[in-house]
Amino acid sequence: MEAMHPVFCTIVPPHVLDKLAQAEDPALSGPARRTLEADAAQRTHRRLTTVVGAPSLVPAPGAADKLVHRTIHDAHGRRDLPGKVVRKEGDKPTKDATVNRAYAGLGATFDLLLKAFDRNSIDGNGMSLLATVHYDKNYGNAFWDGEQMVFGDGDGELFLDFTIPVDVMGHELAHGVTQYTANFTYFGQPGALNESMSDVIGSLVKQYVNDQTASEADWLIGAGLLSERVSGVALRSMKAPGTAYDDDVLGKDPQPATMDDYVTTGRDNGGVHINSGIPNHAFYLLADALGGKAWERAGQIWYDTLTAGTLTVTPTFADFAQATVAAAHRRFGDGEEKDALLKAWEQVGVPTQAKAKL
C-alpha cells in the first residue's frame, strides 16, 4: 500500500455551510461562518503536521484479545484537542449524555467491524478509539482528523448535537478504515468513493445497532441531526440521493443517484460529498436486492474491495465497480450476489467491464 496521507473529513459538506453562511439571520450565518473558520484551521493543521507514512501506533491494551479501548475527551467549547479526559474504557456512564453517546457509538463501530469483517479496530491492529465532544462553540460539524473523532454541539437552530446519529460516528471512523487500507485520495471520484465508503459503513453501524435488515433500514445518513425547523430528514439518502432535504436556508440536496447527473465542480474537493450519492445508491440497490442483513453480503463485498490491495489510491467509479465484481466472485462465485451487483452498477450508469484498449 502507498504511504498514507491522513485527511480532514467532515460529515457536513462545505457547500451546506457556505449556503448557511450567507443567511440573513445572524443566528444561522454566525455559527456557520465560525464552523467554516474552524474547519479551515483544522485542514491547515493537518497539512502542516502530516508526514509521509503511517503514524507509529502502540496497540491498545487488549488488542491481542480484540477488545475495544475508548477514551472520550471534553473540549469545553474550545478548539484545543484532545481536551480533558472524561470517560475511559470500562468507566461508568457520566451525567453528560453527549459523552455517553460518543462512548457507545465508538463501541458500536468497533463491534460492527469486528463481528462483520473480523477487523480489530479501524487500523486492524487494535487501535485505541479517541473522541472529543463539545468542540468549539455552536460548532456545526463532526470530523475525523486522521487520529481521532471530534464532535460539535451544533447551533441548536439547524443542527443538533452531532453525537445523536450513531451513523455519523460510524461514518467518520470509517474514514480511518479507508486511511489504513485503500487510502483513496480525497479529491474527485476517489474522494467520492472515500466518502461513500464512510456512508456505507456508517449506515451498516446503525443497522447493526438496530438489528435491522436491508428492507427495514431507512438508509439515511444523519437522521436526527437536523432540527424541526429544517425541511429535511437527514444529510444524505442512500436509497434516494437528492431527497434528504429541500430547505429555504440549507438549499436542496444536490446528490445525484446516477452518472447521468454527475456533478463536475472544483468545490468540495471536486464534489466528494455530492457525487458519493452514485456509489451510495449502487450499494443500496445491491443490499436491497440481496435482502437480509446488509453487512453479511453487500457489506462484505465492499469491505473485501476496500482491503484487497488491488486498487490504486486514485480509482474511478468504474475501477471500484470492476473491483467489487472481482471481490464478489472471489467470495461468492457466480451466484445471485454477482448478478445483483452487476445490475446495481448498471442502474447507476457505472460500467463494470474495462474498455478495450485500441
C-alpha positions, -999 to +999 in steps of 0.1 A: +000+000+000+012+035-008+021+059+020-008+073+039-018+109+040-045+114+066-070+140+056-095+161+074-130+147+067-163+163+079-198+150+079-215+182+069-203+192+034-187+227+028-214+236+003-241+233+030-221+256+054-213+280+026-251+283+020-258+289+057-230+315+060-249+336+035-282+335+055-297+369+066-304+356+101-272+360+121-283+332+144-277+309+114-249+326+095-227+333+125-223+297+137-219+286+100-190+311+095-174+301+127-177+264+118-161+271+084-133+290+101-126+261+125-127+236+096-102+257+076-079+259+107-080+221+111-073+215+074-043+237+077-031+220+108-034+186+091-014+198+061+014+212+082+017+183+106+011+153+084+042+134+074+046+107+047+039+072+060+017+057+087+019+071+122+037+048+147+009+034+169+011+014+201-017-012+201-043-006+228-044-027+259-064-058+250-056-055+213-044-091+211-078-102+225-096-078+202-111-057+229-123-021+223-103+007+241-121+041+241-112+074+256-136+104+255-124+139+260-142+172+266-130+203+248-153+225+269-162+248+240-125+253+229-106+242+198-077+227+217-075+189+211-079+165+225-092+182+257-098+168+292-104+130+296-139+125+309-145+088+303-122+059+297-128+023+288-147+005+315-158+037+333-194+040+343-216+064+323-212+101+332-240+126+337-232+141+302-254+123+276-231+136+248-201+118+264-221+086+268-234+087+232-199+091+219-186+062+240-215+040+228-210+050+192-173+042+191-181+009+207-208+001+181-184+008+153-157-013+168-183-042+172-195-040+136-160-040+122-150-070+144-181-091+141-189-085+105-155-082+090-131-096+117-113-063+117-097-054+150-105-016+153-101+009+124-064+001+117-069-037+121-044-038+149-065-028+180-060+009+176-075+029+205-106+049+196-104+086+207-131+112+206-136+148+217-170+162+224-182+198+230-157+211+204-158+249+199-189+270+204-220+262+183-198+241+161-219+226+133-199+196+123-181+164+132-148+152+118-121+127+116-086+143+116-065+113+109-061+104+145-094+109+164-131+118+162-144+153+171-180+163+177-196+197+178-228+205+197-245+221+167-260+256+167-293+245+181-311+262+152-305+239+123-280+213+136-284+194+169-257+175+188-235+156+164-234+125+187-271+119+183-269+099+150-248+068+155-241+066+118-223+099+119-198+083+143-195+052+121-191+074+090-162+094+105-144+064+120-147+047+086-125+074+071-099+059+094-105+024+080-101+038+044-070+056+056-054+024+068-064+003+038-071+016+003-062+052+013-082+068-015-071+103-025-095+129-012-105+145-045-128+138-074-141+103-078-115+087-054-126+112-028-163+105-035-155+068-031-138+077+002-170+095+014-192+068+001-173+041+019-179+060+051-216+064+044-218+026+037-201+017+070-219+044+089-253+030+077-242-005+085-233+005+120-268+020+125-284-011+110-262-033+133-272-014+164-309-015+155-307-052+143-323-042+110-324-060+077-318-040+045-355-036+039-361-023+075-333+003+073-340+039+064-307+043+045-304+079+057-272+094+069-275+118+098-312+113+106-320+131+139-293+157+133-315+183+118-338+205+139-375+207+134-372+240+116-354+223+087-374+209+058-355+177+056-349+143+072-311+139+071-279+150+054-280+123+027-301+094+015-286+063+000-319+050-011-329+082-029-299+105-033-310+141-038-341+139-015-326+142+020-335+179+024-351+208+004-349+238+027-351+276+022-319+280+042-299+248+036-309+246-001-317+214-019-298+181-015-275+181-046-266+145-047-271+126-080-282+089-080-268+080-114-239+091-137-265+109-159-265+137-133-228+135-123-217+170-110-184+184-123-172+210-098-140+223-083-157+229-049-158+204-021-126+187-032-142+181-066-176+172-052-167+144-029-198+148-008-220+153-038-211+125-063-207+100-035-245+096-040-238+074-071-218+046-054-240+050-023-270+042-044-253+013-061-247-002-026-283+004-015-296-013-047-273-043-041-282-046-004-319-043-012-318-069-039-300-094-017-321-088+014-312-099+049-286-081+070-267-057+047-233-063+063-234-100+056-231-100+018-233-065+003-211-050+030-187-079+028-182-073-009-175-036-003-151-044+026-133-070+006-129-045-022-115-018+001-090-042+017-079-064-012-050-042-022-059-043-059-069-006-063-046+024-066-052+054-044-069+072-073-097+048-086-125+059-107-161+047-101-156+022-129-123+010-113-141+004-080-171-012-096-149-037-115-130-044-083-163-052-065-172-077-092-139-094-087-144-094-049-179-108-052-166-136-075-138-145-050-162-147-020-195-159-035-187-173-070-211-166-099-243-166-079-270-141-071-246-118-054-227-112-086-258-108-107-274-083-083-241-064-082-238-061-120-274-049-121-269-023-093-239-007-111-258-008-144-287+011-128-264+039-117-246+040-150-212+028-139-195+003-162-182-030-147-161-040-176-128-023-186-128-007-220-107-024-246-075-006-255-073+005-291 
